[in-house]
Amino acid sequence: MTNQKKIQVVSESKTGRNEKFLVGKKTMTREKLVSSIENGNHPEYHVRNIDGVKTPASNPDSLKNNNLD
């Protein structure tokens, strides 16, 4: 595991979709985080297409400390 900072969910929609995230000391929207992940800035995370919406997700592994909370 690299020394990347954990990404935390700070806001969800009424349906439970993660919408805003805390990345280090910066708050990001789902769209901006997806873009950042796609640009290779967060190697412990990937983007899933859930119901046609790009959604950040942690890579599958045995660690719990990098899961999106």
Protein Blocks (a to p, Z undefined) as FASTA:
>chain_A
ZZbdcdddfbdcfkopafbdcehjaccdfklmmmmmmnopamkbccddeehiacdddddd
fbfklccZZ
